[in-house]
Amino acid sequence: MIFKTWISFLLFSIITSISPGPGNILTINHALRYGWRKTLSLIIGQEIALVLIILAISEGAKLLLSSSSILIFIKIFGIIWLMYTSFQMWCASINKKDSTYICETISKKKSFIRGFFTTITNIKAITCLISTLPACLTPIYPIVPQIIIMSLTMTIIDSSVMLLFAITSSYLRPFFQKSKNIKIQNRISSIFFLFIAISICFL
């Protein structure tokens, strides 16, 4: 991979990581509810899904672009998942007696699955990567090392940004321990997810 191309991909990775999306919102919401340490499994799930997307696009970008049925399936599944997540956040139980969440803990498995499916069904990210990744591959160089470099670059950047969001959000937890603030935070996150789901319908 040419160095200039890698710099361009690096900037692309930074911009996409900090841009508002399902992964960012879910990470912030999760960290506010459970703390940054319990958000690590969520981030791991997101990054594994991201690597799989990069590998799939690198190997079959032409197939994905030519097969509308695959993109439609991912799109529909992604919309359903986002709406389900939105519903969960909106209806999250709050203990008004002690102003804390009734469920203060979440299993690593459940957290991992939530992060994985939120990223693997992110049709906006998939579409964006489909249009970018093939352009960053240089045919005169071996393809596999380039895919590895891009996968490492994007996962390191994305996981670092998600971790920064999680740590920052966890420090704001005391403010969100009041039942009223918890409810507001949940409803705002829920509306964001619903908005993203609706916007995907028009892609």
Backbone as CSV, one residue per row, in Angstrom:
resi,resn,N_x,N_y,N_z,CA_x,CA_y,CA_z,C_x,C_y,C_z
1,MET,0.844,-1.205,0.000,0.000,0.000,0.000,0.877,1.251,0.000
2,ILE,0.545,2.188,-0.872,1.282,3.443,-0.947,1.027,4.251,0.324
3,PHE,2.074,4.932,0.821,1.972,5.674,2.083,0.886,6.753,2.014
4,LYS,0.809,7.458,0.890,-0.210,8.505,0.748,-1.616,7.919,0.820
5,THR,-1.767,6.729,0.250,-3.069,6.063,0.284,-3.415,5.677,1.714
6,TRP,-2.415,5.207,2.458,-2.650,4.827,3.862,-3.026,6.050,4.698
7,ILE,-2.381,7.178,4.454,-2.715,8.417,5.178,-4.172,8.805,4.894
8,SER,-4.575,8.691,3.647,-5.959,9.005,3.272,-6.928,8.073,3.990
9,PHE,-6.575,6.789,4.038,-7.432,5.806,4.716,-7.455,6.059,6.223
10,LEU,-6.324,6.498,6.770,-6.242,6.825,8.186,-7.200,7.979,8.520
11,LEU,-7.180,9.015,7.700,-8.080,10.158,7.896,-9.536,9.728,7.750
12,PHE,-9.800,8.860,6.791,-11.143,8.320,6.589,-11.606,7.557,7.834
13,SER,-10.698,6.774,8.418,-11.017,5.992,9.617,-11.338,6.895,10.806
14,ILE,-10.563,7.959,10.953,-10.784,8.899,12.060,-12.137,9.590,11.917
15,ILE,-12.418,10.065,10.696,-13.667,10.793,10.448,-14.884,9.888,10.683
16,THR,-14.841,8.665,10.150,-15.972,7.758,10.310,-16.150,7.316,11.763
17,SER,-15.055,7.235,12.499,-15.138,6.794,13.899,-15.772,7.843,14.802
18,ILE,-15.451,9.114,14.550,-15.979,10.183,15.408,-17.339,10.692,14.934
19,SER,-17.725,10.322,13.706,-19.026,10.760,13.198,-20.154,10.039,13.949
20,PRO,-21.262,10.738,14.222,-22.387,10.120,14.933,-22.925,8.905,14.190
21,GLY,-23.174,7.857,14.914,-23.695,6.630,14.328,-24.157,5.671,15.404
22,PRO,-24.715,4.536,15.028,-25.218,3.561,16.006,-24.164,3.109,17.009
23,GLY,-22.926,2.872,16.520,-21.869,2.390,17.407,-21.508,3.399,18.486
24,ASN,-21.363,4.665,18.082,-21.036,5.724,19.044,-22.126,5.889,20.093
25,ILE,-23.379,5.966,19.626,-24.503,6.174,20.531,-24.650,5.008,21.496
26,LEU,-24.526,3.783,20.972,-24.644,2.600,21.821,-23.530,2.564,22.862
27,THR,-22.304,2.902,22.462,-21.167,2.900,23.384,-21.364,3.909,24.512
28,ILE,-21.803,5.110,24.157,-22.043,6.154,25.159,-23.150,5.745,26.115
29,ASN,-24.252,5.251,25.564,-25.379,4.817,26.397,-24.975,3.686,27.329
30,HIS,-24.221,2.737,26.800,-23.776,1.580,27.572,-22.847,2.003,28.703
31,ALA,-21.915,2.921,28.403,-20.959,3.389,29.407,-21.656,4.173,30.516
32,LEU,-22.658,4.955,30.141,-23.417,5.710,31.138,-24.194,4.785,32.064
33,ARG,-24.630,3.661,31.535,-25.434,2.731,32.329,-24.573,1.797,33.174
34,TYR,-23.490,1.277,32.574,-22.730,0.214,33.232,-21.277,0.559,33.542
35,GLY,-20.769,1.687,33.054,-19.370,2.029,33.271,-18.511,1.585,32.097
36,TRP,-17.324,2.163,31.977,-16.486,1.891,30.804,-15.899,0.488,30.786
37,ARG,-15.616,-0.083,31.957,-15.043,-1.438,31.978,-16.019,-2.465,31.418
38,LYS,-17.290,-2.312,31.766,-18.296,-3.250,31.288,-18.703,-2.966,29.849
39,THR,-18.133,-1.906,29.280,-18.391,-1.573,27.884,-17.328,-2.181,26.970
40,LEU,-16.258,-2.711,27.548,-15.166,-3.277,26.750,-15.633,-4.426,25.866
41,SER,-16.477,-5.317,26.405,-16.967,-6.444,25.614,-17.840,-5.965,24.470
42,LEU,-18.564,-4.881,24.677,-19.372,-4.270,23.620,-18.471,-3.770,22.498
43,ILE,-17.390,-3.086,22.867,-16.447,-2.547,21.885,-15.757,-3.674,21.127
44,ILE,-15.398,-4.751,21.842,-14.770,-5.907,21.183,-15.709,-6.488,20.136
45,GLY,-16.986,-6.595,20.483,-17.978,-7.095,19.534,-18.074,-6.207,18.303
46,GLN,-18.034,-4.895,18.524,-18.090,-3.946,17.410,-16.878,-4.092,16.493
47,GLU,-15.700,-4.240,17.093,-14.471,-4.294,16.291,-14.348,-5.599,15.519
48,ILE,-14.781,-6.709,16.111,-14.759,-7.991,15.387,-15.693,-7.915,14.186
49,ALA,-16.863,-7.316,14.394,-17.810,-7.140,13.290,-17.205,-6.250,12.205
50,LEU,-16.486,-5.205,12.618,-15.852,-4.289,11.671,-14.807,-5.002,10.824
51,VAL,-14.007,-5.847,11.460,-12.988,-6.613,10.729,-13.646,-7.544,9.711
52,LEU,-14.723,-8.206,10.120,-15.440,-9.110,9.211,-16.010,-8.346,8.020
53,ILE,-16.517,-7.141,8.274,-17.044,-6.309,7.183,-15.937,-5.934,6.206
54,ILE,-14.787,-5.526,6.747,-13.651,-5.148,5.897,-13.197,-6.332,5.051
55,LEU,-13.096,-7.509,5.665,-12.673,-8.711,4.939,-13.680,-9.074,3.852
56,ALA,-14.960,-8.998,4.210,-16.008,-9.357,3.249,-16.026,-8.395,2.066
57,ILE,-15.875,-7.110,2.355,-15.890,-6.105,1.290,-14.641,-6.218,0.416
58,SER,-13.501,-6.457,1.043,-12.243,-6.580,0.297,-12.282,-7.769,-0.661
59,GLU,-12.934,-8.839,-0.226,-12.994,-10.048,-1.043,-14.151,-10.035,-2.037
60,GLY,-15.233,-9.361,-1.682,-16.409,-9.445,-2.544,-17.115,-8.135,-2.789
61,ALA,-16.370,-7.070,-2.956,-16.987,-5.756,-3.194,-17.852,-5.775,-4.453
62,LYS,-17.351,-6.404,-5.508,-18.101,-6.461,-6.761,-19.396,-7.243,-6.594
63,LEU,-19.324,-8.341,-5.818,-20.523,-9.157,-5.582,-21.568,-8.382,-4.807
64,LEU,-21.105,-7.656,-3.766,-22.027,-6.867,-2.945,-22.683,-5.759,-3.756
65,LEU,-21.890,-5.140,-4.632,-22.429,-4.038,-5.439,-23.403,-4.542,-6.502
66,SER,-23.122,-5.749,-7.017,-23.962,-6.288,-8.091,-25.196,-7.015,-7.557
67,SER,-25.151,-7.478,-6.303,-26.267,-8.223,-5.730,-27.088,-7.316,-4.822
68,SER,-28.163,-6.790,-5.359,-29.021,-5.899,-4.578,-29.734,-6.643,-3.458
69,SER,-29.973,-7.947,-3.644,-30.694,-8.731,-2.639,-29.910,-8.830,-1.337
70,ILE,-28.573,-8.915,-1.431,-27.735,-9.003,-0.229,-27.808,-7.694,0.544
71,LEU,-27.680,-6.587,-0.166,-27.741,-5.269,0.480,-29.123,-5.002,1.069
72,ILE,-30.169,-5.447,0.377,-31.530,-5.266,0.887,-31.729,-6.064,2.165
73,PHE,-31.198,-7.295,2.188,-31.314,-8.137,3.384,-30.612,-7.486,4.571
74,ILE,-29.381,-7.011,4.353,-28.625,-6.342,5.415,-29.354,-5.091,5.874
75,LYS,-29.905,-4.357,4.911,-30.631,-3.123,5.206,-31.847,-3.393,6.089
76,ILE,-32.652,-4.389,5.716,-33.860,-4.722,6.478,-33.504,-5.216,7.873
77,PHE,-32.513,-6.101,7.937,-32.091,-6.638,9.234,-31.552,-5.513,10.115
78,GLY,-30.794,-4.593,9.509,-30.240,-3.471,10.271,-31.328,-2.563,10.814
79,ILE,-32.349,-2.290,10.001,-33.462,-1.448,10.450,-34.190,-2.091,11.620
80,ILE,-34.457,-3.399,11.501,-35.147,-4.130,12.579,-34.331,-4.095,13.861
81,TRP,-33.017,-4.306,13.734,-32.147,-4.325,14.917,-32.095,-2.948,15.585
82,LEU,-31.986,-1.897,14.793,-31.932,-0.540,15.339,-33.249,-0.175,16.038
83,MET,-34.370,-0.573,15.453,-35.664,-0.282,16.053,-35.859,-1.084,17.342
84,TYR,-35.358,-2.304,17.348,-35.419,-3.134,18.566,-34.578,-2.513,19.675
85,THR,-33.372,-2.059,19.325,-32.491,-1.404,20.302,-33.123,-0.106,20.806
86,SER,-33.731,0.644,19.904,-34.427,1.878,20.276,-35.544,1.591,21.271
87,PHE,-36.308,0.553,21.010,-37.417,0.166,21.896,-36.896,-0.234,23.275
88,GLN,-35.788,-0.992,23.297,-35.192,-1.411,24.571,-34.759,-0.211,25.401
89,MET,-34.127,0.756,24.762,-33.659,1.946,25.471,-34.836,2.769,25.995
90,TRP,-35.864,2.906,25.172,-37.032,3.695,25.568,-37.733,3.081,26.778
91,CYS,-37.768,1.757,26.815,-38.497,1.046,27.873,-37.598,0.573,29.017
92,ALA,-36.335,1.015,29.056,-35.412,0.575,30.103,-35.978,0.871,31.487
93,SER,-35.952,-0.130,32.364,-36.508,0.019,33.710,-35.589,0.853,34.595
94,ILE,-36.193,1.713,35.408,-35.442,2.578,36.315,-36.037,2.441,37.713
95,ASN,-35.166,2.285,38.684,-35.610,2.192,40.073,-35.672,3.593,40.664
96,LYS,-36.873,4.131,40.782,-37.034,5.512,41.264,-36.750,5.647,42.759
97,LYS,-36.738,4.543,43.464,-36.511,4.596,44.904,-35.093,5.021,45.239
98,ASP,-34.125,4.406,44.548,-32.730,4.760,44.837,-32.074,5.468,43.667
99,SER,-32.889,5.806,42.644,-32.406,6.575,41.480,-31.260,5.904,40.748
100,THR,-31.322,4.594,40.633,-30.323,3.850,39.870,-31.038,2.842,38.989
101,TYR,-30.318,2.320,38.029,-30.907,1.290,37.186,-31.194,0.051,38.014
102,ILE,-32.331,-0.584,37.740,-32.655,-1.836,38.412,-31.615,-2.886,38.036
103,CYS,-31.233,-2.889,36.774,-30.232,-3.840,36.303,-28.914,-3.095,36.112
104,GLU,-28.052,-3.157,37.140,-26.777,-2.432,37.102,-25.715,-3.200,36.342
105,THR,-25.934,-4.485,36.130,-24.936,-5.309,35.464,-25.488,-5.879,34.163
106,ILE,-24.574,-6.253,33.310,-24.935,-6.895,32.050,-23.855,-7.919,31.746
107,SER,-24.250,-9.076,31.242,-23.277,-10.124,30.958,-22.382,-9.717,29.798
108,LYS,-21.152,-10.209,29.808,-20.214,-9.902,28.736,-20.723,-10.440,27.407
109,LYS,-21.383,-11.606,27.464,-21.901,-12.216,26.244,-22.974,-11.346,25.610
110,LYS,-23.920,-10.879,26.425,-25.004,-10.034,25.924,-24.458,-8.713,25.385
111,SER,-23.487,-8.155,26.088,-22.866,-6.902,25.663,-22.134,-7.089,24.342
112,PHE,-21.414,-8.194,24.218,-20.668,-8.507,22.999,-21.615,-8.656,21.809
113,ILE,-22.692,-9.420,22.000,-23.661,-9.655,20.931,-24.310,-8.346,20.488
114,ARG,-24.638,-7.506,21.453,-25.261,-6.213,21.128,-24.327,-5.350,20.284
115,GLY,-23.054,-5.294,20.670,-22.079,-4.519,19.899,-21.843,-5.107,18.519
116,PHE,-21.761,-6.446,18.449,-21.498,-7.128,17.181,-22.607,-6.871,16.174
117,PHE,-23.845,-7.092,16.569,-24.964,-6.954,15.638,-25.239,-5.499,15.269
118,THR,-24.943,-4.572,16.181,-25.133,-3.159,15.856,-24.187,-2.734,14.743
119,THR,-22.963,-3.243,14.747,-21.986,-2.882,13.712,-22.177,-3.687,12.435
120,ILE,-22.426,-4.985,12.552,-22.516,-5.848,11.369,-23.733,-5.507,10.514
121,THR,-24.730,-4.837,11.124,-25.939,-4.466,10.371,-25.986,-2.973,10.050
122,ASN,-24.871,-2.288,10.254,-24.812,-0.849,9.988,-24.642,-0.617,8.486
123,ILE,-25.757,-0.509,7.789,-25.738,-0.420,6.328,-25.036,0.844,5.838
124,LYS,-25.111,1.923,6.617,-24.420,3.161,6.223,-22.909,2.953,6.204
125,ALA,-22.395,2.295,7.248,-20.954,2.027,7.319,-20.537,1.069,6.214
126,ILE,-21.364,0.055,5.957,-21.047,-0.934,4.923,-20.994,-0.262,3.553
127,THR,-21.985,0.564,3.261,-22.030,1.270,1.974,-20.826,2.193,1.815
128,CYS,-20.481,2.880,2.892,-19.346,3.799,2.865,-18.038,3.047,2.625
129,LEU,-17.885,1.904,3.289,-16.668,1.104,3.128,-16.590,0.478,1.739
130,ILE,-17.749,0.088,1.197,-17.770,-0.483,-0.151,-17.229,0.518,-1.173
131,SER,-17.556,1.778,-0.965,-17.124,2.813,-1.906,-15.689,3.267,-1.667
132,THR,-15.130,2.929,-0.501,-13.793,3.421,-0.147,-12.701,2.356,-0.222
133,LEU,-12.961,1.181,0.349,-11.926,0.156,0.451,-11.318,-0.256,-0.890
134,PRO,-12.137,-0.603,-1.892,-11.535,-1.008,-3.176,-10.632,0.055,-3.779
135,ALA,-10.992,1.334,-3.560,-10.195,2.434,-4.108,-8.837,2.547,-3.421
136,CYS,-8.739,2.023,-2.191,-7.483,2.105,-1.435,-6.545,0.933,-1.720
137,LEU,-7.042,-0.072,-2.398,-6.207,-1.233,-2.730,-5.384,-0.952,-3.984
138,THR,-4.080,-1.202,-3.889,-3.180,-0.988,-5.023,-2.876,-2.326,-5.681
139,PRO,-3.337,-2.547,-6.916,-3.201,-3.852,-7.584,-1.762,-4.345,-7.739
140,ILE,-0.802,-3.425,-7.843,0.587,-3.837,-8.091,1.241,-4.434,-6.847
141,TYR,0.611,-4.261,-5.682,1.129,-4.824,-4.432,0.240,-5.987,-3.984
142,PRO,0.795,-6.920,-3.183,-0.013,-8.031,-2.675,-1.245,-7.523,-1.925
143,ILE,-2.391,-8.125,-2.189,-3.657,-7.644,-1.632,-3.793,-7.968,-0.140
144,VAL,-3.391,-9.174,0.263,-3.585,-9.615,1.653,-2.918,-8.683,2.664
145,PRO,-1.617,-8.325,2.468,-1.000,-7.381,3.420,-1.730,-6.042,3.489
146,GLN,-2.256,-5.582,2.352,-2.988,-4.315,2.334,-4.279,-4.412,3.153
147,ILE,-4.969,-5.548,3.023,-6.202,-5.761,3.784,-5.901,-5.809,5.281
148,ILE,-4.792,-6.466,5.631,-4.381,-6.555,7.033,-4.074,-5.157,7.582
149,ILE,-3.326,-4.367,6.801,-2.977,-3.000,7.226,-4.233,-2.160,7.435
150,MET,-5.176,-2.243,6.488,-6.408,-1.459,6.595,-7.259,-1.918,7.770
151,SER,-7.316,-3.231,7.984,-8.098,-3.770,9.109,-7.528,-3.305,10.434
152,LEU,-6.200,-3.390,10.574,-5.542,-2.954,11.814,-5.720,-1.448,12.025
153,THR,-5.542,-0.686,10.943,-5.676,0.778,11.037,-7.062,1.168,11.518
154,MET,-8.079,0.613,10.889,-9.447,1.021,11.205,-9.890,0.529,12.578
155,THR,-9.522,-0.695,12.939,-9.935,-1.228,14.248,-9.215,-0.514,15.390
156,ILE,-7.954,-0.172,15.203,-7.211,0.547,16.244,-7.802,1.942,16.441
157,ILE,-8.066,2.635,15.341,-8.660,3.977,15.425,-10.050,3.908,16.037
158,ASP,-10.885,3.013,15.522,-12.272,2.918,15.975,-12.362,2.494,17.438
159,SER,-11.576,1.501,17.828,-11.610,1.037,19.224,-11.091,2.110,20.176
160,SER,-10.088,2.884,19.724,-9.559,3.969,20.555,-10.607,5.055,20.768
161,VAL,-11.324,5.398,19.692,-12.378,6.415,19.781,-13.521,5.929,20.665
162,MET,-13.933,4.665,20.469,-15.018,4.103,21.280,-14.630,4.049,22.767
163,LEU,-13.367,3.691,23.012,-12.891,3.627,24.390,-12.870,5.019,25.017
164,LEU,-12.471,6.015,24.231,-12.469,7.402,24.708,-13.890,7.853,25.038
165,PHE,-14.838,7.522,24.169,-16.246,7.840,24.430,-16.726,7.161,25.704
166,ALA,-16.338,5.887,25.867,-16.789,5.105,27.018,-16.238,5.665,28.329
167,ILE,-14.939,5.978,28.347,-14.307,6.504,29.561,-14.882,7.876,29.912
168,THR,-15.026,8.727,28.893,-15.597,10.060,29.123,-17.023,9.956,29.659
169,SER,-17.808,9.077,29.068,-19.203,8.908,29.483,-19.310,8.348,30.896
170,SER,-18.391,7.444,31.251,-18.450,6.839,32.579,-18.204,7.860,33.687
171,TYR,-17.417,8.900,33.381,-17.175,9.954,34.366,-18.413,10.843,34.563
172,LEU,-19.326,10.773,33.593,-20.568,11.545,33.699,-21.672,10.743,34.389
173,ARG,-21.383,9.509,34.768,-22.401,8.647,35.378,-23.060,9.248,36.622
174,PRO,-22.282,9.887,37.520,-22.938,10.457,38.712,-24.078,11.409,38.378
175,PHE,-23.910,12.178,37.302,-24.958,13.110,36.891,-26.201,12.361,36.411
176,PHE,-25.972,11.184,35.807,-27.081,10.418,35.246,-27.633,9.377,36.224
177,GLN,-27.242,9.451,37.491,-27.787,8.524,38.478,-29.189,8.938,38.935
178,LYS,-29.557,10.194,38.708,-30.913,10.628,39.030,-31.872,10.025,38.012
179,SER,-32.981,9.504,38.514,-33.916,8.793,37.647,-34.397,9.661,36.484
180,LYS,-34.590,10.951,36.735,-35.057,11.852,35.694,-34.023,11.973,34.578
181,ASN,-32.743,12.122,34.953,-31.675,12.249,33.961,-31.456,10.946,33.205
182,ILE,-31.597,9.822,33.916,-31.459,8.509,33.278,-32.519,8.345,32.193
183,LYS,-33.733,8.723,32.536,-34.845,8.601,31.591,-34.619,9.481,30.375
184,ILE,-34.167,10.711,30.593,-33.900,11.632,29.483,-32.816,11.068,28.569
185,GLN,-31.744,10.581,29.181,-30.626,10.021,28.413,-31.071,8.822,27.579
186,ASN,-31.888,7.957,28.173,-32.403,6.787,27.453,-33.294,7.201,26.282
187,ARG,-34.169,8.180,26.540,-35.096,8.611,25.503,-34.358,9.279,24.345
188,ILE,-33.341,10.086,24.652,-32.559,10.734,23.593,-31.837,9.693,22.746
189,SER,-31.206,8.715,23.402,-30.517,7.640,22.680,-31.503,6.847,21.833
190,SER,-32.679,6.576,22.402,-33.711,5.832,21.685,-34.154,6.567,20.430
191,ILE,-34.354,7.876,20.551,-34.781,8.690,19.402,-33.703,8.712,18.317
192,PHE,-32.438,8.800,18.728,-31.335,8.775,17.772,-31.345,7.470,16.974
193,PHE,-31.497,6.339,17.673,-31.520,5.042,17.009,-32.708,4.939,16.052
194,LEU,-33.858,5.437,16.489,-35.047,5.403,15.645,-34.852,6.283,14.408
195,PHE,-34.237,7.451,14.594,-33.960,8.362,13.485,-33.025,7.702,12.468
196,ILE,-31.976,7.022,12.952,-31.032,6.340,12.071,-31.746,5.233,11.292
197,ALA,-32.614,4.479,11.990,-33.368,3.393,11.350,-34.257,3.936,10.232
198,ILE,-34.936,5.049,10.518,-35.828,5.656,9.522,-35.031,6.201,8.324
199,SER,-33.891,6.837,8.620,-33.064,7.412,7.546,-32.523,6.329,6.620
200,ILE,-32.252,5.140,7.183,-31.752,4.025,6.373,-32.798,3.583,5.347
201,CYS,-34.067,3.743,5.699,-35.165,3.368,4.785,-35.099,4.117,3.465
202,PHE,-34.475,5.302,3.476,-34.434,6.134,2.286,-33.114,6.026,1.525
203,LEU,-32.255,5.109,1.981,-30.976,4.927,1.279,-31.187,4.146,-0.011
